[in-house]
Amino acid sequence: MAQQLGRSSLVRGKQVVVRAGVDNESSEVIFDGAIFQRNGVIEDVGDYATLKARHQADEEIGGPNFLVTPGLVNAHHHGRGITTIQMGTPDDSLEAWIVNGWARRPVDNYQMTLYTALQMLESGTTTVMYNHTSTPVATVESDVDEVLRAFNDAGLRVAFSVYHRTQNRVVYGDDKAFVDSLPADLGERVWRHLGAGTLTDDEYFGLTERVYAKYGTDPQSRIRVLISPSNVHWTSDDFLQRTKEWAQRYQTGIHLHLVESYYQRHYGTRHWGKTPLAHLDDLGFLGPEVSYAHGVWLTESNLRLLADHGGTVCHNASSNLRLKNGIAPVNQMLQHGVNVAIGTDSDGINDDDDMVQEMRLVSKLHRQPGIGAPDLKSAQVLKMATVNGAAPTFFEGQVGSLEVGKRADMALTDLSHIEEPYMHPDVNPVDAFIHRGKARYVDTVIIDGGVVLREGRSTRVNRSDLIAQVKESLSAPLPERVRETERMVRELQPHVEAFYTDWTQE
Ligand SMILES: [Zn+2]
């Protein structure tokens, strides 16, 4: 990405959020403020008049009607732009939904990643924790190249990992026993399907090693390479321990799903006699480098463990509702001092990777009933979507706030629409943004000092051309093998649902 090296800019806002705090009082903001950046690094932060007098910027961006925030960090995502609903997988309970999703048609990884990157940029996202799930063994290596090429072309910062899942792939129990219990013909088709998508542990480490060597070694680049056991019960204990060692060796992060559904929580009780997080603790797995997507069913004692060991919960409010997993205990997480970030999990409430809407959902969802009961302040939600996402993505010290020395990643939202036709003068712009903001009011997005979105349009990706290309590549009829998988999944689904009938909630 040509980042206009040597260029400087002065970015002005009605309010500049230098660093979001837990409430407006503890947030660091500057009214009629500005940021001066050169070569992608923030060199000065202060009031506009002072900075204007002090610096000769090549370009002035923004103005007195903009809210300038740190770029948003989408801390958990797998998306391809075209959503699961669009791909024919209706929202359902997670376990049924995953099996249904086996039947999705193959896609062009470059196009789809570019599309999701574009949608994220359009809602002010500058960094994404991207967890790659589609891993047909035959193409995974080139798929990874295509995904990262698209993020690079869009200009987005990415913490990348490939998801690894080798067990409990059909149900949470003994896959072999379960598949053997199916009608023979169905069982054969299920095994055939699973065989095409499974890397061995050694193959996975080989792949991750190569991806890391190719993309993950430059601390100044916009890519971080993390490692990802998909979930505690979806890989072996031996694999979990190897990922821990690997992450320590390369000083990088581990990203996994954890207790997303009740069934995942209950699996722990059935198989280890303890919670999944307690099992991870016994393996010596916990630590500040680990981030956990969902965490809906974390217990009080789990939260204490997490607070002691560090690490981040990546909260996916929309996805948790859509896949019938419940509401994560976010207020309790924060009360325990756990770092909580926000992700869309490619299943946002608007079905379009919109982080502005996701922040609003988070701000409403955790308002517990009653005077004095916990709720989330707008600043806290913005904090979760910015600075709290820096550590788990391994861009800590570079993104999440607009302090001197950090990378110049920011979003400018036009407040004139939000405040129209009237807004009480005392309403804080961050409150106005969280309660009334829309992705379409995000006017400008800057990453590494380069403008990647101007007047709501990507400076690097032509939206209508991209849509035309996606249409074209998906215009062919569904391949017969996708239809075959759909038939298999329809036959399999009642057996999967029956498997869980006695897993009643405690
Ligand atoms: Zn996920």
Residues whose N, C-alpha, C, O or C-beta is under 5 A from the ligand:
A	BS01	ZN	A293 D345
